[in-house]
Amino acid sequence: MADLININSMYRMNNGVQIPCVGYGTFRTPNEVAQQAVADAIEVGYRHIDTAAVYGNEEGVGAGIKQSGINRHRLFLTSKLWNDHRGYKKAKEALDETLQRLQTDYLDLYLIHWPANKKQFGDQAAELNAESWRAMEEAYHEGKIRALGLSNFMPHHIAELMKTAEIEPAVDQIEVHPGWTHLEEIKYLQAHNIVVEGWGPLGGQGAHVMDNTTMIQLADKYGKTPAQISLRWAIQHGVLPLPKSTHKERMVKNTELFDFIISDDDMATIDRLPNLGGQCADPDEVDF
């Protein structure tokens, strides 16, 4: 924790690759908006950019990187394999398409976006996840991906994947915010040397994190905003948050997280907040 002094302080993943401790998220950022938003984020100082094929904005993200003029090797760029391209052959095709849209020849991190589940695929679910992972492992050895990871995988999904995987996941990106903490899952992942990324760290659509009375009171106490309290809470749990905003002034605010510390008592208070909404999806129950 003491080593995290700004948004580009690094965690070291289990394969030795370093990842900036805060990322810029692009979920629900339209493609036509993404170019300027990403360029602005890079200008603000973000060096970790997170997108996904299903967001429909990889072209805009890639164009924003080009517009910024930054050297590609100074960025940490993540994308994700969407559910309609599960399996070995489709996963390989999807990665090549993602690289083309992003105008890059490698990703720093590539994630399986959601686990195939038994509700949709029955006994074939584990095989689909394993075959997607096998394709990603090959791409890793080919130099197309610097690190492999997962998204929305719970511990039992990871345990099943590791029955056949050769490479351990370096990251698991799950929904984490006050009122939807996943604290037990975070402990499991960290105990297995997997970096936890928190998507929707401000709660997202339909959530009440930002207008929760407790969060507002704590923001007043620390001279911060509820968003900054939420992001700092994630960081103090060792979670790498991925805040999203298309407003430059809010992008800046979302980086101002390293000049205060939430007390243990206040962390526990936030931990105890009831469900405050968000997507809050069970990966074993989704049908998309």
N, C-alpha and C positions, 0 to 999 in steps of 0.2 A: 504493500500500500504506500509506504513512504517513497517508493521509487516512481510513483505515478504523479508527475508534476504538470502534465498537460495532456491534451487529447491525443497526442502522438507518442506518448510514453508507450513502451512495448511490453506485451506478454510474449513469452517464448513458448511456442506450441511444442507438442511432443515429438515432432520431427526436426526441431531446431529452428524452424522458420519463425520470424518475429511478426507480430500483428499489432497494429496500433490499438490502444485500449478504449477508444471511442470510434464508432463508425458513423458515416452519414448514410441514413436509410432513404430509399427511393420508393417504398411501397405506396401505391396509389398516387404516384406522380405521373401525370400523363406524358406520353412521349414528346409532345410538342412543348412541354414545360421543362422536361428533364435536362435538356441541353444547357439552358441558362442556369437552372438550379444547381447542377453539378459544377459548372464553371464558377458560380458564386461560392459554393461550398469549398472548392479548392482554393479560391482566393482568400476566403476566411481563414483557412489553415487546415482543413480536413485532408488527410492523406489516405483514409480508409473509406472506400465507396462500396455500398452494398446494393445489388440489384438482383433480378431474377427474370427468367424467360417469361413467366406468366405475368409479370408486371407490364409487359408490352412496351417497355421503355429502354431496352438495351441500345437501340440505335441512338436515342437521345443522350443516354449516358456516355456512350462512346464519343459522340460529337462534342459533348461538354468537356470531356477530357482533352480532345483535340483543341477545342477553343481556348482552354486554359493555358495551353503552351507548356504544360509541365512535362518533364521527362517521365515516360511511362514507368520506369523503374523506381521512381520515387513514390508511386502509388501502390496501395494494397487494394486489389479489385476482386470482388466476390460476385459470383452468380450462382444460379440454382437450376437443377434438373426438374422440370415440371412433370406432373403425374401422367400425362399422356405420352411420355417418352420413356417410361420404365422399361427395364430389360436391357440386355447387352447391346444389341444392334441399334435400337432406338436411342439409347443413352449416348452412344458414340456419335450418332448423327446430330443429336441435340447439342452436344458440346461444340462441335464444329460450327453449327449455325450460330450459337451464342458468341463464339470467338469472332465470327464474321461480322455480326451485328455490332459488337463492341469495338471493332477495328483493332484487335490485338491478337497476338499469336500465343498468348498464355493467360491463364488466370492465376491469381495468388491463392484463391480458395474456391472450390466448387462443392456445392452441397446437394444432397438428395433433399428435395423440398419437403416432402411428406412421406412417411413410410406407407408402403402398400399394406393394407390391413385385411384381416380375415373377414370382416363384414362384406368387403367388396370381392375379395379374391380367394377366400377360403384357404385351403392348404397351399395354394400357389403364392401366397403373399410373401413368405420368407424367401422363396426362390426368386421372385421378382426383385426384391431388395438386394439379394446377393448378386444377381446378374447385373443390375445397375452398378453396383459397387465394383464388380470385376471390370466393367468397362472403364470406370473412373480410375481404377488402379493401373490399368494399361496406359491411360492418358497421363497419369502421374509419372510413370516410368519413361514415357516419351517426352516429358518436359512441358506438356501442355497445361499442367496444373501443378502448383507448388505445394499445395496442401489439400487434403480431402476431408470433408466433413458431412454433417447431417443437419437436418432442420426438422423440428417437431418430433424427433424420436425420443421416446421415453426409455427408461433403463431396460425394460424387457425387450424392446425392439433392438436395442444395441447388443444385448446378450445373445439374441438370436443371430444377428448379423455376424458377430464375431466367431460363430461356429465355422464359417467358411472364409472370412476375410483374411487377407494377408497383411493389410495395412490397417492400423488402428485409426479410428476417426480422431482428427485433431480438434474439432469444434462440434458443438451441438447448439444450434440456434433455436431457442424456444421462447414462447411468450412469457415475459417477466415484467411485472410492474406492481406497485402497491395495490393490494386487493386481489392479486393473482400472482402469488410469489414463487410457487414451485420450489420452495426452499429445500425439501427433501431430495428432489431430483437434482438440484444444484449441488448439494453435498455429494451425491453419488457420482455425478459427472466429474467434479473436481477431484474426488478421491481416485478416479481412473485417469487423471491427467488429461482431461478433455476441457478445453476452454469453453465456457458458457457465454454465448451471445444472447442478449435480450432483445427480441423484436417487440415492437409496440411498447417501449419503455415508459411512454406517457399515457398509456391506456388505450389510445385509439378511439375510433368511432363508437359511440354508445357507452363510453366509460365515463366515470365521474371522479377520476383521480385528480384532475386539475381544480375541480370545484368542491372537493371534499373538505369539510370544516377542519379536520385534523391537519391535513396537508397545508391548508391556508395558514393555520396557526403556526405551524413549524416554519413555513416560509417567512412569516413575519418575525419569528424568533431569530432566525439566522440571517435576516436581511437578504433573502433570496426569493425566487419565484417558486411556486409549486412544481413547475417543470424541473427546475434545478435541484430541488429536494428529491424528486423522484429519480433523477439520473444519478445523483450522488449516492442515494440509498443503494442503487444497483451496483455502483462501483465499489462501495464498502462491503458488498457481499461477494466481491470478486467477479462480478458479471460485467461483460463488455456490452454497453448499451448502444443501440442504433437509432438515435433520434432522427426524426424526419421533419423538415420544414422547407417550404419554398420561399420563405421570407428571410432575407439576408440578416436582418437585425435579430431574428430568433435563432438563426444559425449561430450567430456570435454568442448569444445568451447560453445556448446549449453547450458551449465550450468552457464556460466560466464555472467550473466545477471543482477546482483544485485549490481554492483559497479558504476552504472551510471544511470542518469535519462534523458529521452528525454524531451526537453522543450515543453511547450504548443504550441508554434508556429510551432515547427518541427512535433509535433504530428498531428496538423491540416494539415500540408503539406502532410504528409503520408496519412492522411484520404482522401485527394482530388485526390490521384493518380487514373488514369483511370484504366479500366479493364486490368490487367497484365497477364491474362490467369490463367490456373489451370483447375480443373474439371468443376467448375462453373455450376453444374447441378441444374435444377429446380425440386424439389421433386415431383411436380405435373405432370411432363412431362416424368420422367424416365419410362422405360418399362422393367427393369430387376428385 
